[in-house]
Amino acid sequence: MRYLMLVIEPDVPDREPDADIEDWVRRHDADGSRVLGERLRPAADVRRVRVSDGRTLVTDGPFTETKDVIGGFDIVEAPDLEAALAIAAEHPGSRGGGTVEVHPFWPTDGSAPA
């Protein structure tokens, strides 16, 4: 099953990737559990799109009064939620004030999640 991991961190847009995340990426790319992942641009570069009454409304970010932002994401393949949580617990983004949210994908075949 696939899981989306959102890396939530304090707004530090100029922070460079460190050796810990590079090691985590290498290990999970090598074992096949990491499908895709990227760093994201700072909240000020985000745009929100909404269609209302046939009009497209685009709003510039940031959008909330929070100090936390989505700094990146990873999509992982894991046999179950427990395995996905273990992968997330190894992620450097889960330490030092950061958080990793784990979101299971809804199956595209229409079956209900277990």
TIMI-2910 file (N, C-alpha, C, CB; in pm, 1 decimal, decimal comma, always signed):
<rs>
+----------+----------+----------+----------+----------+----------+----------+----------+----------+----------+----------+----------+------+
!      n_x !      n_y !      n_z !     ca_x !     ca_y !     ca_z !      c_x !      c_y !      c_z !     cb_x !     cb_y !     cb_z ! resn !
+----------+----------+----------+----------+----------+----------+----------+----------+----------+----------+----------+----------+------+
!    +84,8 !   -117,6 !     +0,0 !     +0,0 !     +0,0 !     +0,0 !    +89,3 !   +123,9 !     +0,0 !    -96,4 !     -0,2 !   +122,4 !  Met !
!    +41,0 !   +228,5 !    -63,7 !   +117,3 !   +352,9 !    -68,4 !    +70,5 !   +450,0 !    +39,7 !   +104,9 !   +417,9 !   -206,5 !  Arg !
!   +167,5 !   +528,1 !    +86,0 !   +142,4 !   +629,1 !   +188,5 !   +211,5 !   +758,8 !   +148,6 !   +191,6 !   +580,9 !   +327,9 !  Tyr !
!   +142,9 !   +869,8 !   +172,1 !   +201,0 !  +1001,6 !   +154,1 !   +252,2 !  +1048,4 !   +288,9 !    +97,9 !  +1102,3 !    +94,3 !  Leu !
!   +378,7 !  +1083,9 !   +293,5 !   +436,9 !  +1139,1 !   +415,8 !   +460,1 !  +1288,1 !   +392,9 !   +571,0 !  +1065,7 !   +454,5 !  Met !
!   +389,8 !  +1371,8 !   +470,2 !   +410,0 !  +1516,3 !   +463,8 !   +508,0 !  +1554,7 !   +573,1 !   +275,2 !  +1594,1 !   +479,1 !  Leu !
!   +614,7 !  +1622,2 !   +534,8 !   +717,2 !  +1664,5 !   +629,5 !   +682,1 !  +1806,5 !   +672,7 !   +862,2 !  +1656,9 !   +566,5 !  Val !
!   +638,4 !  +1820,0 !   +797,7 !   +595,9 !  +1948,5 !   +853,7 !   +710,8 !  +2001,6 !   +938,6 !   +463,5 !  +1934,4 !   +938,7 !  Ile !
!   +752,0 !  +2124,9 !   +909,8 !   +866,2 !  +2179,8 !   +981,3 !   +847,5 !  +2328,6 !  +1004,6 !   +995,8 !  +2153,9 !   +904,3 !  Glu !
!   +924,3 !  +2383,0 !  +1099,2 !   +922,2 !  +2528,5 !  +1115,6 !   +965,4 !  +2593,8 !   +984,2 !  +1015,3 !  +2573,2 !  +1233,5 !  Pro !
!   +911,9 !  +2710,3 !   +954,8 !   +940,7 !  +2778,4 !   +827,5 !  +1086,4 !  +2819,6 !   +821,9 !   +849,8 !  +2901,9 !   +809,2 !  Asp !
!  +1165,6 !  +2737,2 !   +755,3 !  +1308,5 !  +2764,7 !   +736,6 !  +1341,2 !  +2743,8 !   +588,9 !  +1397,9 !  +2672,2 !   +828,5 !  Val !
!  +1293,4 !  +2835,0 !   +500,8 !  +1303,9 !  +2811,2 !   +357,0 !  +1445,4 !  +2804,5 !   +303,0 !  +1231,4 !  +2916,6 !   +285,2 !  Pro !
!  +1543,6 !  +2858,7 !   +373,9 !  +1679,4 !  +2861,0 !   +321,2 !  +1764,3 !  +2744,7 !   +369,8 !  +1745,8 !  +2989,7 !   +358,0 !  Asp !
!  +1704,5 !  +2655,6 !   +449,7 !  +1780,9 !  +2544,0 !   +502,5 !  +1816,1 !  +2445,5 !   +391,9 !  +1703,1 !  +2473,8 !   +613,3 !  Arg !
!  +1941,5 !  +2408,1 !   +386,7 !  +1988,2 !  +2311,4 !   +287,5 !  +1966,0 !  +2169,7 !   +339,5 !  +2137,8 !  +2334,5 !   +254,2 !  Glu !
!  +1946,9 !  +2073,2 !   +249,9 !  +1936,9 !  +1933,5 !   +293,2 !  +2064,8 !  +1892,3 !   +365,2 !  +1910,3 !  +1839,9 !   +172,2 !  Pro !
!  +2050,1 !  +1810,4 !   +468,7 !  +2168,5 !  +1766,9 !   +542,4 !  +2197,3 !  +1619,4 !   +515,8 !  +2150,1 !  +1791,2 !   +693,0 !  Asp !
!  +2307,2 !  +1573,3 !   +571,9 !  +2351,0 !  +1435,4 !   +548,6 !  +2248,4 !  +1333,8 !   +597,7 !  +2484,6 !  +1410,5 !   +617,2 !  Ala !
!  +2174,5 !  +1366,0 !   +705,5 !  +2075,4 !  +1271,8 !   +757,4 !  +1966,4 !  +1242,4 !   +655,4 !  +2013,2 !  +1326,0 !   +885,0 !  Asp !
!  +1913,7 !  +1347,4 !   +590,2 !  +1806,1 !  +1323,7 !   +493,2 !  +1862,3 !  +1256,5 !   +368,3 !  +1735,4 !  +1456,7 !   +455,7 !  Ile !
!  +1982,1 !  +1293,0 !   +328,2 !  +2042,5 !  +1227,8 !   +212,0 !  +2062,6 !  +1079,1 !   +238,1 !  +2176,7 !  +1293,9 !   +176,7 !  Glu !
!  +2103,6 !  +1042,6 !   +359,7 !  +2119,9 !   +901,6 !   +396,0 !  +1985,2 !   +829,9 !   +396,9 !  +2187,5 !   +888,9 !   +533,6 !  Asp !
!  +1882,4 !   +892,9 !   +456,2 !  +1748,5 !   +833,3 !   +461,1 !  +1697,8 !   +806,8 !   +319,4 !  +1649,8 !   +925,7 !   +537,4 !  Trp !
!  +1713,3 !   +905,0 !   +230,2 !  +1669,2 !   +890,3 !    +91,8 !  +1743,9 !   +775,5 !    +24,1 !  +1690,6 !  +1021,6 !    +13,8 !  Val !
!  +1875,4 !   +770,6 !    +39,0 !  +1954,3 !   +663,2 !    -23,1 !  +1908,2 !   +525,0 !    +24,1 !  +2103,5 !   +682,0 !     +8,6 !  Arg !
!  +1888,3 !   +510,8 !   +155,7 !  +1848,6 !   +379,8 !   +210,1 !  +1712,5 !   +336,3 !   +159,0 !  +1846,9 !   +384,0 !   +362,4 !  Arg !
!  +1616,2 !   +428,1 !   +158,4 !  +1480,3 !   +389,1 !   +119,7 !  +1461,7 !   +384,0 !    -31,3 !  +1380,1 !   +485,1 !   +179,5 !  His !
!  +1545,8 !   +454,0 !   -107,2 !  +1548,1 !   +432,7 !   -252,0 !  +1605,3 !   +294,4 !   -281,5 !  +1631,5 !   +543,0 !   -323,5 !  Asp !
!  +1711,4 !   +258,0 !   -210,5 !  +1778,3 !   +130,0 !   -234,0 !  +1689,2 !    +10,5 !   -200,2 !  +1906,2 !   +122,8 !   -152,5 !  Ala !
!  +1611,1 !    +19,9 !    -91,6 !  +1527,2 !    -95,1 !    -54,5 !  +1391,4 !    -93,2 !   -126,3 !  +1505,4 !    -97,0 !    +97,3 !  Asp !
!  +1365,8 !     +9,8 !   -207,4 !  +1244,3 !    +15,4 !   -287,9 !  +1122,6 !    +69,1 !   -215,9 !  +1213,5 !   -118,6 !   -338,4 !  Gly !
!  +1135,8 !   +109,0 !    -90,0 !  +1018,1 !   +157,8 !    -18,5 !   +982,6 !   +301,8 !    -55,1 !  +1040,7 !   +147,5 !   +130,6 !  Ser !
!  +1078,9 !   +380,8 !    -98,9 !  +1052,6 !   +520,3 !   -136,0 !  +1022,2 !   +525,3 !   -285,4 !  +1174,4 !   +613,0 !   -100,2 !  Arg !
!   +902,1 !   +573,7 !   -318,0 !   +856,5 !   +581,7 !   -456,2 !   +894,1 !   +717,0 !   -516,5 !   +704,3 !   +559,5 !   -464,5 !  Val !
!   +875,9 !   +824,6 !   -438,9 !   +897,3 !   +960,0 !   -486,9 !   +907,7 !  +1053,2 !   -367,4 !   +783,5 !  +1004,3 !   -582,1 !  Leu !
!   +981,0 !  +1160,4 !   -381,0 !   +987,8 !  +1260,6 !   -275,6 !  +1059,0 !  +1384,8 !   -324,7 !  +1058,2 !  +1204,6 !   -152,5 !  Gly !
!  +1023,6 !  +1498,4 !   -268,5 !  +1085,0 !  +1625,0 !   -306,6 !  +1075,2 !  +1724,2 !   -191,2 !  +1018,1 !  +1682,4 !   -433,4 !  Glu !
!  +1169,2 !  +1818,2 !   -189,3 !  +1156,2 !  +1936,6 !   -104,4 !  +1059,1 !  +2030,2 !   -172,7 !  +1294,7 !  +2006,4 !    -79,2 !  Arg !
!   +989,8 !  +2112,5 !    -95,4 !   +897,5 !  +2209,4 !   -152,2 !   +948,6 !  +2350,9 !   -129,4 !   +757,7 !  +2192,4 !    -92,0 !  Leu !
!   +907,4 !  +2440,4 !   -215,6 !   +943,5 !  +2581,3 !   -203,6 !   +876,5 !  +2639,3 !    -78,5 !   +901,7 !  +2661,1 !   -331,7 !  Arg !
!   +924,6 !  +2753,7 !    -28,1 !   +867,0 !  +2814,8 !    +91,8 !   +719,9 !  +2854,0 !    +73,2 !   +947,9 !  +2937,4 !   +130,8 !  Pro !
!   +651,2 !  +2872,7 !   +184,5 !   +507,4 !  +2903,9 !   +183,4 !   +475,8 !  +3028,6 !   +101,6 !   +456,8 !  +2922,6 !   +325,8 !  Ala !
!   +564,7 !  +3123,9 !    +95,8 !   +540,6 !  +3246,5 !    +18,6 !   +529,2 !  +3218,8 !   -131,4 !   +652,7 !  +3347,0 !    +43,8 !  Ala !
!   +578,9 !  +3105,8 !   -178,0 !   +573,0 !  +3070,6 !   -319,9 !   +450,2 !  +2986,9 !   -356,0 !   +698,0 !  +2995,6 !   -358,8 !  Asp !
!   +368,9 !  +2953,4 !   -256,8 !   +252,6 !  +2866,6 !   -277,4 !   +134,9 !  +2949,0 !   -330,0 !   +213,6 !  +2794,3 !   -145,2 !  Val !
!    +53,9 !  +2886,7 !   -414,4 !    -69,8 !  +2947,7 !   -462,8 !   -183,8 !  +2851,5 !   -433,8 !    -61,5 !  +2981,2 !   -615,8 !  Arg !
!   -296,6 !  +2906,6 !   -392,7 !   -416,4 !  +2827,1 !   -365,9 !   -517,8 !  +2858,2 !   -475,7 !   -475,7 !  +2857,6 !   -222,5 !  Arg !
!   -576,2 !  +2755,2 !   -537,6 !   -671,6 !  +2771,4 !   -646,8 !   -807,8 !  +2722,8 !   -600,0 !   -625,7 !  +2694,3 !   -774,0 !  Val !
!   -908,3 !  +2805,2 !   -628,4 !  -1045,7 !  +2769,8 !   -591,7 !  -1136,8 !  +2818,3 !   -703,3 !  -1087,1 !  +2832,4 !   -452,8 !  Arg !
!  -1233,2 !  +2736,0 !   -742,7 !  -1331,0 !  +2775,5 !   -843,7 !  -1464,4 !  +2795,5 !   -773,6 !  -1342,4 !  +2668,7 !   -958,3 !  Val !
!  -1521,3 !  +2915,4 !   -791,3 !  -1648,4 !  +2949,3 !   -728,1 !  -1734,2 !  +3024,5 !   -829,4 !  -1626,5 !  +3034,5 !   -598,7 !  Ser !
!  -1856,7 !  +2979,3 !   -850,0 !  -1947,8 !  +3041,7 !   -947,0 !  -1883,5 !  +3056,2 !  -1084,6 !  -1992,4 !  +3178,6 !   -896,5 !  Asp !
!  -1805,2 !  +2955,8 !  -1124,9 !  -1743,2 !  +2956,8 !  -1255,6 !  -1619,8 !  +3044,0 !  -1267,9 !  -1841,0 !  +2999,8 !  -1353,9 !  Gly !
!  -1579,5 !  +3110,7 !  -1160,0 !  -1459,6 !  +3195,4 !  -1163,4 !  -1346,6 !  +3125,9 !  -1089,0 !  -1488,0 !  +3335,3 !  -1101,3 !  Arg !
!  -1228,2 !  +3135,2 !  -1146,1 !  -1109,5 !  +3078,8 !  -1081,8 !  -1045,2 !  +3186,0 !   -995,6 !  -1008,3 !  +3024,5 !  -1187,3 !  Thr !
!  -1030,0 !  +3156,1 !   -867,9 !   -968,4 !  +3248,4 !   -773,6 !   -833,2 !  +3193,0 !   -733,3 !  -1058,6 !  +3270,8 !   -649,2 !  Leu !
!   -728,3 !  +3272,8 !   -745,4 !   -593,6 !  +3232,4 !   -707,4 !   -547,8 !  +3324,1 !   -595,1 !   -495,1 !  +3237,9 !   -829,3 !  Val !
!   -504,9 !  +3262,6 !   -484,8 !   -459,2 !  +3337,0 !   -367,8 !   -312,5 !  +3305,3 !   -344,2 !   -544,3 !  +3302,6 !   -242,2 !  Thr !
!   -233,1 !  +3409,1 !   -320,3 !    -91,3 !  +3391,4 !   -288,6 !    -76,0 !  +3347,6 !   -143,6 !    -12,2 !  +3521,9 !   -314,3 !  Asp !
!    +26,6 !  +3266,4 !   -116,9 !    +56,7 !  +3222,6 !    +19,6 !   +145,1 !  +3323,8 !    +88,5 !   +124,0 !  +3084,7 !    +19,7 !  Gly !
!   +176,3 !  +3306,4 !   +215,4 !   +126,4 !  +3199,6 !   +303,0 !    -18,1 !  +3225,1 !   +345,0 !   +215,4 !  +3186,8 !   +427,4 !  Pro !
!    -83,6 !  +3119,5 !   +396,0 !   -226,8 !  +3125,7 !   +417,4 !   -272,2 !  +3127,0 !   +562,0 !   -288,7 !  +3013,6 !   +350,7 !  Phe !
!   -189,5 !  +3083,9 !   +653,3 !   -233,4 !  +3074,6 !   +792,2 !   -134,7 !  +3146,6 !   +882,3 !   -248,4 !  +2927,6 !   +835,5 !  Thr !
!   -171,2 !  +3157,7 !  +1005,8 !    -88,0 !  +3224,6 !  +1105,6 !     +6,3 !  +3127,1 !  +1174,8 !   -175,3 !  +3294,0 !  +1208,9 !  Glu !
!    +35,1 !  +3018,0 !  +1113,5 !   +120,4 !  +2917,4 !  +1174,6 !   +265,9 !  +2937,5 !  +1134,7 !    +74,0 !  +2777,8 !  +1135,5 !  Thr !
!   +355,0 !  +2889,5 !  +1216,4 !   +497,7 !  +2893,7 !  +1185,2 !   +541,3 !  +2767,8 !  +1110,2 !   +579,8 !  +2909,8 !  +1313,7 !  Lys !
!   +456,2 !  +2666,1 !  +1109,9 !   +490,2 !  +2539,9 !  +1045,4 !   +446,9 !  +2539,6 !   +899,6 !   +425,7 !  +2423,2 !  +1119,5 !  Asp !
!   +525,8 !  +2475,6 !   +815,7 !   +494,4 !  +2463,2 !   +673,2 !   +521,8 !  +2320,0 !   +628,7 !   +577,3 !  +2564,5 !   +588,1 !  Val !
!   +465,0 !  +2283,1 !   +514,9 !   +498,8 !  +2155,0 !   +454,2 !   +629,9 !  +2177,9 !   +380,9 !   +384,5 !  +2101,7 !   +357,0 !  Ile !
!   +736,2 !  +2119,4 !   +433,9 !   +869,1 !  +2139,5 !   +376,8 !   +901,9 !  +2042,3 !   +266,0 !   +972,2 !  +2128,7 !   +483,4 !  Gly !
!   +827,7 !  +1933,3 !   +258,8 !   +852,8 !  +1832,9 !   +157,0 !   +756,3 !  +1717,1 !   +173,1 !   +997,3 !  +1783,6 !   +163,9 !  Gly !
!   +772,3 !  +1620,0 !    +86,0 !   +687,0 !  +1502,1 !    +91,9 !   +764,1 !  +1381,9 !    +41,4 !   +558,0 !  +1522,5 !     +9,9 !  Phe !
!   +718,0 !  +1267,4 !    +82,0 !   +767,8 !  +1140,8 !    +29,0 !   +648,4 !  +1049,0 !    +11,9 !   +876,3 !  +1076,7 !   +122,9 !  Asp !
!   +651,0 !   +970,6 !    -94,0 !   +553,1 !   +864,9 !   -113,2 !   +628,6 !   +734,8 !    -93,4 !   +483,4 !   +872,3 !   -255,5 !  Ile !
!   +577,1 !   +653,0 !     -2,5 !   +643,0 !   +525,7 !    +26,2 !   +546,4 !   +411,3 !     +1,4 !   +695,1 !   +521,9 !   +171,5 !  Val !
!   +603,8 !   +297,8 !    -29,1 !   +529,8 !   +172,8 !    -44,4 !   +563,8 !    +88,5 !    +77,1 !   +565,4 !    +98,0 !   -179,8 !  Glu !
!   +461,2 !    +45,0 !   +149,6 !   +483,6 !    -35,9 !   +270,4 !   +372,9 !   -140,4 !   +278,1 !   +486,2 !    +53,6 !   +400,6 !  Ala !
!   +401,9 !   -255,3 !   +339,6 !   +301,4 !   -361,6 !   +346,2 !   +180,6 !   -325,4 !   +432,6 !   +364,5 !   -487,4 !   +399,2 !  Pro !
!   +201,0 !   -235,4 !   +530,4 !    +91,4 !   -197,1 !   +619,1 !   +125,6 !    -65,8 !   +689,6 !    +62,8 !   -309,2 !   +722,8 !  Asp !
!    +30,7 !    -15,0 !   +767,5 !    +48,4 !   +112,3 !   +836,1 !   +164,8 !   +108,1 !   +934,5 !    -79,2 !   +150,4 !   +908,7 !  Leu !
!   +180,3 !     -1,0 !  +1004,3 !   +290,0 !    -10,1 !  +1102,0 !   +425,9 !     +5,9 !  +1035,0 !   +284,4 !   -144,2 !  +1176,3 !  Glu !
!   +443,5 !    -56,2 !   +919,6 !   +569,9 !    -43,4 !   +845,9 !   +588,5 !   +100,1 !   +796,8 !   +573,7 !   -142,0 !   +726,4 !  Ala !
!   +479,6 !   +163,8 !   +750,7 !   +488,6 !   +303,3 !   +705,5 !   +525,3 !   +394,8 !   +821,9 !   +355,2 !   +348,8 !   +641,9 !  Ala !
!   +469,6 !   +370,0 !   +938,7 !   +502,0 !   +450,4 !  +1057,1 !   +648,1 !   +431,8 !  +1097,8 !   +409,5 !   +413,0 !  +1174,2 !  Leu !
!   +699,7 !   +311,0 !  +1082,8 !   +840,8 !   +286,6 !  +1114,5 !   +932,0 !   +363,5 !  +1018,5 !   +872,3 !   +135,4 !  +1108,2 !  Ala !
!   +896,1 !   +367,1 !   +891,4 !   +973,5 !   +444,2 !   +793,2 !   +968,4 !   +592,4 !   +828,9 !   +919,3 !   +420,9 !   +648,9 !  Ile !
!   +849,8 !   +641,5 !   +865,5 !   +834,8 !   +782,5 !   +903,6 !   +915,2 !   +816,2 !  +1028,7 !   +687,3 !   +815,6 !   +926,7 !  Ala !
!   +921,9 !   +723,4 !  +1122,4 !   +997,2 !   +748,0 !  +1246,5 !  +1146,4 !   +759,9 !  +1220,2 !   +971,6 !   +636,2 !  +1347,3 !  Ala !
!  +1195,0 !   +698,5 !  +1111,2 !  +1336,1 !   +709,5 !  +1073,5 !  +1366,1 !   +841,2 !  +1000,7 !  +1375,7 !   +591,3 !   +984,9 !  Glu !
!  +1262,0 !   +907,3 !   +950,4 !  +1280,9 !  +1027,9 !   +869,4 !  +1336,9 !  +1141,3 !   +956,1 !  +1147,0 !  +1071,2 !   +803,3 !  His !
!  +1444,3 !  +1206,0 !   +912,8 !  +1500,9 !  +1317,1 !   +990,2 !  +1400,8 !  +1429,8 !  +1015,6 !  +1621,6 !  +1372,9 !   +918,4 !  Pro !
!  +1300,9 !  +1443,6 !   +930,5 !  +1199,3 !  +1546,5 !   +950,1 !  +1110,9 !  +1522,8 !  +1070,5 !  +1114,5 !  +1556,5 !   +829,1 !  Gly !
!  +1114,5 !  +1403,5 !  +1128,3 !  +1033,0 !  +1374,1 !  +1246,8 !  +1102,1 !  +1415,9 !  +1376,1 !  +1000,3 !  +1225,6 !  +1252,2 !  Ser !
!  +1224,6 !  +1465,3 !  +1364,0 !  +1301,6 !  +1505,5 !  +1483,0 !  +1326,9 !  +1656,2 !  +1482,2 !  +1436,3 !  +1429,1 !  +1489,2 !  Arg !
!  +1374,1 !  +1707,2 !  +1594,7 !  +1417,3 !  +1846,0 !  +1602,8 !  +1306,3 !  +1947,4 !  +1580,6 !  +1524,6 !  +1869,8 !  +1504,2 !  Gly !
!  +1188,2 !  +1919,9 !  +1629,6 !  +1078,0 !  +2013,8 !  +1615,5 !   +990,3 !  +1988,8 !  +1494,5 !  +1131,0 !  +2151,2 !  +1608,8 !  Gly !
!  +1029,6 !  +1894,3 !  +1409,7 !   +949,6 !  +1863,3 !  +1291,9 !   +853,4 !  +1748,9 !  +1318,5 !  +1039,6 !  +1829,1 !  +1174,7 !  Gly !
!   +766,2 !  +1726,3 !  +1221,9 !   +665,6 !  +1620,5 !  +1229,6 !   +651,5 !  +1558,5 !  +1091,2 !   +528,0 !  +1675,8 !  +1281,2 !  Thr !
!   +626,0 !  +1430,2 !  +1086,7 !   +593,9 !  +1364,4 !   +960,9 !   +452,9 !  +1307,8 !   +974,0 !   +698,5 !  +1251,8 !   +925,8 !  Val !
!   +361,8 !  +1356,8 !   +889,8 !   +225,3 !  +1303,6 !   +886,1 !   +221,4 !  +1189,5 !   +784,9 !   +121,0 !  +1415,5 !   +849,0 !  Glu !
!   +155,3 !  +1080,0 !   +819,7 !   +145,1 !   +963,9 !   +731,4 !     -0,6 !   +950,0 !   +686,8 !   +195,1 !   +833,1 !   +803,2 !  Val !
!    -22,1 !   +962,6 !   +555,5 !   -156,0 !   +956,2 !   +497,1 !   -166,2 !   +835,1 !   +405,5 !   -188,7 !  +1086,0 !   +419,4 !  His !
!   -249,7 !   +735,8 !   +439,0 !   -267,1 !   +622,2 !   +348,4 !   -341,7 !   +665,3 !   +221,6 !   -343,4 !   +507,9 !   +419,2 !  Pro !
!   -301,3 !   +610,0 !   +107,6 !   -373,8 !   +634,4 !    -16,4 !   -505,8 !   +558,0 !    -12,9 !   -288,8 !   +592,7 !   -139,7 !  Phe !
!   -607,5 !   +613,1 !    -73,7 !   -733,6 !   +540,8 !    -91,2 !   -715,6 !   +451,8 !   -212,9 !   -857,2 !   +639,2 !   -108,4 !  Trp !
!   -748,8 !   +324,4 !   -204,1 !   -729,4 !   +235,6 !   -320,0 !   -807,5 !   +285,3 !   -442,1 !   -772,9 !    +91,8 !   -285,0 !  Pro !
!   -743,5 !   +283,8 !   -556,8 !   -808,6 !   +332,1 !   -679,2 !   -903,4 !   +231,2 !   -740,6 !   -705,2 !   +369,8 !   -780,7 !  Thr !
!   -902,8 !   +108,1 !   -688,5 !   -993,4 !     +6,2 !   -742,3 !  -1132,4 !    +15,0 !   -679,9 !   -935,6 !   -132,9 !   -719,4 !  Asp !
!  -1154,5 !   +115,2 !   -592,0 !  -1286,2 !   +134,6 !   -532,5 !  -1309,0 !    +55,8 !   -405,7 !  -1390,2 !    +98,9 !   -630,3 !  Gly !
!  -1213,7 !    -28,4 !   -366,5 !  -1232,1 !   -105,5 !   -243,7 !  -1213,1 !    -15,3 !   -122,7 !  -1133,9 !   -224,7 !   -238,3 !  Ser !
!  -1282,9 !    -48,5 !    -17,5 !  -1271,4 !    +29,4 !   +106,9 !  -1140,3 !     -3,1 !   +176,4 !  -1390,8 !     +0,9 !   +201,5 !  Ala !
!  -1080,1 !    +95,2 !   +244,3 !   -957,3 !    +66,1 !   +317,3 !   -983,6 !    -28,6 !   +432,8 !   -894,0 !   +194,8 !   +368,7 !  Pro !
!   -881,6 !   -105,6 !   +466,7 !   -894,6 !   -202,5 !   +576,2 !   -895,0 !   -132,4 !   +709,6 !   -781,7 !   -305,3 !   +571,7 !  Ala !
+----------+----------+----------+----------+----------+----------+----------+----------+----------+----------+----------+----------+------+
</rs>
